[in-house]
Amino acid sequence: ITGWAKAASDGDPWIQVDLLRAHRVITIATWGRLGGNEQEQYTKTYTISHSVNSDVWEVFTENGLEKIFIGNSDGVNRVENNFSEPIHARFVRLHPREFYSYRTLRWDVIVC
C-alpha cells in the first residue's frame, strides 16, 4: 500500500485533494503505514484548511481556535475525525503537525 510522505526538513508540508466541485465535507480518515523493516510511520496530529476556489483558504476552527485533530497512534489502524459542523469545500488540505518516525499518511475525505 502506498502513501504520502514529506521530508522531515520540510517546514510546512501539506497534502491537498480537489473534489472537482464543492461538497459538504463531514469526516477525515487517516492511516499510517509500515515502512521498511516493518517500521511504523504515522501522523499523530494535523490541522485542516479548505477552500471553494483555491484562492481563498480558511483554517478549520472550533471555538475560534485552530482545531488540532488527533491522528494515528500506529501505522495500521484507520482513525476518523468528524467535523463538528460540515465544511463546504472543493479543496481540502491536511497539514501534518506531529508525527512518529516520518510524516506519512494515507487519507480519505468523506462527503455527503
TIRO-2110 file (N, C-alpha, C; in Angstrom, 1 decimal):
// TIRO-2110
0.9, -1.2, 0.0, N, 1, A
0.0, 0.0, 0.0, CA, 1, A
0.9, 1.2, 0.0, C, 1, A
0.6, 2.2, -0.9, N, 2, A
1.4, 3.4, -0.9, CA, 2, A
0.8, 4.4, 0.0, C, 2, A
1.5, 5.5, 0.2, N, 3, A
1.0, 6.6, 1.0, CA, 3, A
1.8, 7.9, 0.6, C, 3, A
1.5, 8.9, 1.3, N, 4, A
2.1, 10.2, 1.1, CA, 4, A
3.1, 10.5, 2.2, C, 4, A
4.3, 11.0, 1.9, N, 5, A
5.3, 11.3, 2.9, CA, 5, A
6.1, 12.5, 2.5, C, 5, A
6.4, 13.3, 3.4, N, 6, A
7.2, 14.5, 3.2, CA, 6, A
8.5, 14.4, 4.0, C, 6, A
9.5, 15.1, 3.6, N, 7, A
10.8, 15.1, 4.3, CA, 7, A
10.6, 15.8, 5.6, C, 7, A
11.4, 15.3, 6.6, N, 8, A
11.3, 16.0, 8.0, CA, 8, A
11.8, 17.4, 7.9, C, 8, A
12.6, 17.7, 6.9, N, 9, A
13.1, 19.1, 6.8, CA, 9, A
12.1, 20.1, 6.1, C, 9, A
11.0, 19.6, 5.6, N, 10, A
10.0, 20.5, 5.0, CA, 10, A
9.3, 21.2, 6.2, C, 10, A
9.4, 22.5, 6.2, N, 11, A
8.9, 23.2, 7.4, CA, 11, A
7.4, 23.3, 7.5, C, 11, A
6.7, 23.3, 6.4, N, 12, A
5.2, 23.4, 6.5, CA, 12, A
4.6, 22.6, 5.4, C, 12, A
4.6, 21.3, 5.5, N, 13, A
4.1, 20.4, 4.4, CA, 13, A
2.6, 20.3, 4.5, C, 13, A
2.0, 20.0, 3.4, N, 14, A
0.5, 19.7, 3.3, CA, 14, A
0.3, 18.9, 2.1, C, 14, A
-0.9, 18.2, 2.2, N, 15, A
-1.4, 17.4, 1.0, CA, 15, A
-2.8, 17.9, 0.8, C, 15, A
-3.1, 18.0, -0.5, N, 16, A
-4.4, 18.6, -0.9, CA, 16, A
-5.1, 17.7, -1.8, C, 16, A
-6.5, 17.7, -1.7, N, 17, A
-7.3, 17.0, -2.6, CA, 17, A
-8.3, 18.0, -3.2, C, 17, A
-8.5, 17.7, -4.5, N, 18, A
-9.5, 18.5, -5.3, CA, 18, A
-10.7, 17.6, -5.5, C, 18, A
-11.8, 18.0, -4.9, N, 19, A
-13.1, 17.2, -5.0, CA, 19, A
-13.8, 17.5, -6.3, C, 19, A
-13.3, 18.3, -7.2, N, 20, A
-13.8, 18.7, -8.5, CA, 20, A
-15.0, 19.6, -8.5, C, 20, A
-15.8, 19.6, -7.4, N, 21, A
-16.8, 20.6, -7.1, CA, 21, A
-17.0, 20.7, -5.6, C, 21, A
-17.7, 21.7, -5.2, N, 22, A
-17.9, 21.9, -3.7, CA, 22, A
-18.8, 20.8, -3.2, C, 22, A
-18.4, 20.3, -2.0, N, 23, A
-19.2, 19.3, -1.3, CA, 23, A
-19.3, 19.8, 0.2, C, 23, A
-20.2, 19.1, 0.9, N, 24, A
-20.2, 19.2, 2.4, CA, 24, A
-19.3, 18.1, 2.9, C, 24, A
-18.2, 18.5, 3.4, N, 25, A
-17.2, 17.5, 3.9, CA, 25, A
-17.5, 17.3, 5.4, C, 25, A
-17.6, 16.0, 5.8, N, 26, A
-18.0, 15.7, 7.1, CA, 26, A
-17.0, 15.0, 7.9, C, 26, A
-16.1, 14.3, 7.3, N, 27, A
-15.1, 13.4, 8.0, CA, 27, A
-13.8, 13.4, 7.3, C, 27, A
-12.7, 13.3, 8.0, N, 28, A
-11.4, 13.0, 7.5, CA, 28, A
-10.9, 11.7, 8.2, C, 28, A
-10.5, 10.7, 7.3, N, 29, A
-10.0, 9.5, 7.8, CA, 29, A
-8.5, 9.4, 7.5, C, 29, A
-7.7, 8.9, 8.4, N, 30, A
-6.3, 8.7, 8.1, CA, 30, A
-5.8, 7.4, 8.6, C, 30, A
-4.7, 6.9, 8.0, N, 31, A
-3.9, 5.7, 8.3, CA, 31, A
-2.5, 6.1, 8.3, C, 31, A
-1.7, 5.4, 9.0, N, 32, A
-0.2, 5.5, 8.9, CA, 32, A
0.2, 4.4, 7.9, C, 32, A
1.5, 4.0, 8.0, N, 33, A
2.0, 2.9, 7.2, CA, 33, A
3.1, 2.2, 7.9, C, 33, A
3.4, 1.0, 7.4, N, 34, A
4.6, 0.3, 7.8, CA, 34, A
5.6, 0.5, 6.8, C, 34, A
6.7, 1.1, 7.2, N, 35, A
7.8, 1.4, 6.3, CA, 35, A
8.8, 0.2, 6.2, C, 35, A
10.0, 0.5, 5.8, N, 36, A
11.0, -0.6, 5.6, CA, 36, A
11.2, -1.3, 7.0, C, 36, A
11.5, -2.6, 6.9, N, 37, A
11.7, -3.4, 8.1, CA, 37, A
10.5, -3.3, 9.1, C, 37, A
9.3, -3.1, 8.5, N, 38, A
8.0, -3.0, 9.3, CA, 38, A
8.0, -1.9, 10.3, C, 38, A
8.9, -0.9, 10.1, N, 39, A
8.9, 0.3, 11.0, CA, 39, A
7.6, 1.1, 10.8, C, 39, A
6.9, 1.4, 11.9, N, 40, A
5.7, 2.2, 11.8, CA, 40, A
6.0, 3.7, 11.5, C, 40, A
5.2, 4.3, 10.7, N, 41, A
5.3, 5.7, 10.4, CA, 41, A
3.9, 6.3, 10.3, C, 41, A
3.7, 7.4, 11.0, N, 42, A
2.3, 7.9, 11.0, CA, 42, A
2.3, 9.4, 11.5, C, 42, A
1.2, 10.0, 11.2, N, 43, A
0.9, 11.4, 11.6, CA, 43, A
0.1, 11.4, 12.8, C, 43, A
0.6, 12.0, 13.9, N, 44, A
-0.1, 11.9, 15.2, CA, 44, A
-1.1, 13.1, 15.3, C, 44, A
-0.8, 14.2, 14.8, N, 45, A
-1.8, 15.3, 14.8, CA, 45, A
-1.7, 16.1, 13.5, C, 45, A
-2.8, 16.8, 13.2, N, 46, A
-2.9, 17.6, 12.0, CA, 46, A
-3.9, 18.6, 12.1, C, 46, A
-3.8, 19.6, 11.2, N, 47, A
-4.9, 20.6, 11.0, CA, 47, A
-5.4, 20.5, 9.6, C, 47, A
-6.5, 21.2, 9.4, N, 48, A
-7.2, 21.2, 8.1, CA, 48, A
-7.5, 22.6, 7.6, C, 48, A
-7.2, 22.9, 6.4, N, 49, A
-7.7, 24.1, 5.7, CA, 49, A
-8.5, 23.7, 4.5, C, 49, A
-9.3, 24.7, 4.1, N, 50, A
-10.3, 24.3, 3.0, CA, 50, A
-10.6, 25.6, 2.2, C, 50, A
-11.0, 25.3, 0.9, N, 51, A
-11.3, 26.4, 0.0, CA, 51, A
-12.4, 26.0, -1.0, C, 51, A
-13.2, 26.9, -1.5, N, 52, A
-14.1, 26.6, -2.6, CA, 52, A
-13.5, 26.9, -4.0, C, 52, A
-12.4, 27.7, -4.0, N, 53, A
-11.8, 28.2, -5.3, CA, 53, A
-10.3, 28.1, -5.4, C, 53, A
-9.6, 27.6, -4.4, N, 54, A
-8.2, 27.5, -4.3, CA, 54, A
-7.5, 28.8, -4.2, C, 54, A
-8.2, 30.0, -4.1, N, 55, A
-7.5, 31.3, -4.0, CA, 55, A
-7.6, 31.7, -2.5, C, 55, A
-8.8, 31.6, -1.9, N, 56, A
-9.0, 32.0, -0.5, CA, 56, A
-9.2, 30.7, 0.3, C, 56, A
-8.3, 30.6, 1.3, N, 57, A
-8.3, 29.4, 2.2, CA, 57, A
-8.8, 29.8, 3.6, C, 57, A
-9.5, 28.9, 4.2, N, 58, A
-9.9, 29.0, 5.6, CA, 58, A
-9.3, 27.9, 6.4, C, 58, A
-8.9, 28.2, 7.6, N, 59, A
-8.4, 27.1, 8.6, CA, 59, A
-9.6, 26.7, 9.3, C, 59, A
-9.8, 25.4, 9.5, N, 60, A
-10.9, 24.9, 10.3, CA, 60, A
-10.7, 25.2, 11.8, C, 60, A
-11.7, 25.8, 12.4, N, 61, A
-11.6, 26.3, 13.8, CA, 61, A
-12.7, 25.7, 14.6, C, 61, A
-12.5, 25.6, 15.9, N, 62, A
-13.6, 25.3, 16.8, CA, 62, A
-13.4, 26.3, 18.0, C, 62, A
-14.5, 27.0, 18.3, N, 63, A
-14.5, 28.0, 19.4, CA, 63, A
-13.4, 29.1, 19.2, C, 63, A
-13.2, 29.4, 17.9, N, 64, A
-12.3, 30.5, 17.5, CA, 64, A
-10.9, 30.1, 17.4, C, 64, A
-10.5, 28.9, 17.7, N, 65, A
-9.1, 28.4, 17.7, CA, 65, A
-8.9, 27.4, 16.6, C, 65, A
-7.8, 27.4, 16.0, N, 66, A
-7.4, 26.3, 15.0, CA, 66, A
-7.6, 25.0, 15.6, C, 66, A
-8.3, 24.1, 15.0, N, 67, A
-8.6, 22.8, 15.5, CA, 67, A
-7.4, 21.9, 15.2, C, 67, A
-6.8, 21.2, 16.2, N, 68, A
-5.8, 20.2, 16.0, CA, 68, A
-6.5, 18.9, 16.2, C, 68, A
-6.4, 18.1, 15.1, N, 69, A
-7.1, 16.8, 15.1, CA, 69, A
-6.1, 15.7, 15.6, C, 69, A
-6.6, 14.8, 16.3, N, 70, A
-5.8, 13.7, 16.8, CA, 70, A
-5.8, 12.6, 15.7, C, 70, A
-4.6, 12.3, 15.2, N, 71, A
-4.5, 11.3, 14.1, CA, 71, A
-4.2, 9.9, 14.6, C, 71, A
-3.2, 9.3, 14.0, N, 72, A
-2.9, 7.9, 14.3, CA, 72, A
-1.9, 7.7, 15.4, C, 72, A
-2.0, 6.5, 16.0, N, 73, A
-1.1, 6.1, 17.0, CA, 73, A
-0.4, 4.8, 16.7, C, 73, A
-0.6, 4.4, 15.4, N, 74, A
0.2, 3.2, 14.9, CA, 74, A
0.2, 3.4, 13.4, C, 74, A
0.8, 2.4, 12.7, N, 75, A
1.0, 2.5, 11.3, CA, 75, A
-0.1, 1.7, 10.5, C, 75, A
-1.1, 1.2, 11.2, N, 76, A
-2.0, 0.3, 10.6, CA, 76, A
-3.5, 0.7, 10.6, C, 76, A
-3.9, 1.1, 11.8, N, 77, A
-5.4, 1.3, 12.0, CA, 77, A
-5.9, 2.7, 11.5, C, 77, A
-7.1, 2.7, 11.0, N, 78, A
-7.8, 3.9, 10.5, CA, 78, A
-8.3, 4.7, 11.7, C, 78, A
-8.2, 6.0, 11.6, N, 79, A
-8.7, 6.9, 12.5, CA, 79, A
-9.6, 7.9, 11.8, C, 79, A
-10.9, 8.1, 12.3, N, 80, A
-11.8, 9.0, 11.7, CA, 80, A
-12.0, 10.2, 12.6, C, 80, A
-12.0, 11.4, 12.0, N, 81, A
-12.3, 12.6, 12.7, CA, 81, A
-13.5, 13.3, 12.0, C, 81, A
-14.6, 13.5, 12.7, N, 82, A
-15.8, 14.1, 12.2, CA, 82, A
-15.7, 15.6, 12.5, C, 82, A
-16.1, 16.4, 11.5, N, 83, A
-16.1, 17.9, 11.8, CA, 83, A
-17.3, 18.2, 12.7, C, 83, A
-17.2, 19.1, 13.6, N, 84, A
-18.3, 19.5, 14.5, CA, 84, A
-19.4, 20.1, 13.6, C, 84, A
-19.1, 20.8, 12.6, N, 85, A
-20.0, 21.3, 11.6, CA, 85, A
-19.4, 20.9, 10.2, C, 85, A
-20.2, 20.4, 9.3, N, 86, A
-19.6, 20.1, 7.9, CA, 86, A
-19.0, 21.4, 7.3, C, 86, A
-17.9, 21.2, 6.5, N, 87, A
-17.3, 22.3, 5.8, CA, 87, A
-17.8, 22.3, 4.4, C, 87, A
-17.9, 23.4, 3.8, N, 88, A
-18.3, 23.5, 2.4, CA, 88, A
-17.0, 23.8, 1.6, C, 88, A
-16.5, 22.8, 0.8, N, 89, A
-15.2, 23.0, 0.1, CA, 89, A
-15.1, 22.1, -1.1, C, 89, A
-14.3, 22.6, -2.0, N, 90, A
-13.9, 21.8, -3.2, CA, 90, A
-12.5, 21.3, -2.9, C, 90, A
-11.7, 22.1, -2.3, N, 91, A
-10.3, 21.8, -2.0, CA, 91, A
-10.1, 21.6, -0.5, C, 91, A
-9.4, 20.6, -0.1, N, 92, A
-9.1, 20.3, 1.3, CA, 92, A
-7.6, 20.0, 1.5, C, 92, A
-7.0, 20.7, 2.4, N, 93, A
-5.6, 20.4, 2.7, CA, 93, A
-5.5, 19.9, 4.1, C, 93, A
-4.6, 18.9, 4.3, N, 94, A
-4.3, 18.3, 5.5, CA, 94, A
-2.8, 18.7, 5.8, C, 94, A
-2.6, 19.4, 7.0, N, 95, A
-1.3, 19.8, 7.4, CA, 95, A
-0.8, 19.0, 8.6, C, 95, A
0.1, 18.1, 8.3, N, 96, A
0.7, 17.3, 9.5, CA, 96, A
1.4, 18.2, 10.5, C, 96, A
1.2, 17.9, 11.7, N, 97, A
1.9, 18.7, 12.8, CA, 97, A
2.9, 17.8, 13.5, C, 97, A
2.4, 16.8, 14.3, N, 98, A
3.3, 15.9, 15.0, CA, 98, A
3.3, 14.5, 14.2, C, 98, A
4.4, 13.8, 14.3, N, 99, A
4.4, 12.6, 13.6, CA, 99, A
5.4, 11.6, 14.3, C, 99, A
5.3, 10.4, 14.0, N, 100, A
6.1, 9.3, 14.5, CA, 100, A
7.0, 8.8, 13.4, C, 100, A
8.3, 8.9, 13.5, N, 101, A
9.2, 8.3, 12.6, CA, 101, A
9.3, 9.2, 11.3, C, 101, A
8.2, 9.5, 10.7, N, 102, A
8.2, 10.2, 9.4, CA, 102, A
6.8, 10.8, 9.2, C, 102, A
6.7, 11.9, 8.5, N, 103, A
5.4, 12.5, 8.2, CA, 103, A
4.8, 11.7, 7.0, C, 103, A
4.0, 10.7, 7.4, N, 104, A
3.5, 9.7, 6.4, CA, 104, A
2.0, 9.6, 6.7, C, 104, A
1.2, 9.4, 5.7, N, 105, A
-0.2, 9.1, 5.9, CA, 105, A
-0.9, 8.7, 4.6, C, 105, A
-2.0, 8.0, 4.8, N, 106, A
-3.0, 7.7, 3.7, CA, 106, A
-4.2, 8.4, 4.3, C, 106, A
-5.1, 8.9, 3.4, N, 107, A
-6.3, 9.6, 3.9, CA, 107, A
-7.4, 9.5, 3.0, C, 107, A
-8.6, 9.7, 3.5, N, 108, A
-9.9, 9.8, 2.8, CA, 108, A
-10.6, 11.1, 3.3, C, 108, A
-11.2, 11.8, 2.4, N, 109, A
-12.1, 12.9, 2.7, CA, 109, A
-13.5, 12.4, 2.4, C, 109, A
-14.4, 12.4, 3.4, N, 110, A
-15.7, 11.8, 3.3, CA, 110, A
-16.7, 13.0, 3.2, C, 110, A
-17.5, 12.9, 2.2, N, 111, A
-18.5, 14.0, 1.9, CA, 111, A
-19.9, 13.4, 1.9, C, 111, A
-20.9, 14.3, 2.0, N, 112, A
-22.3, 13.9, 1.9, CA, 112, A
-23.0, 14.8, 0.9, C, 112, A
END
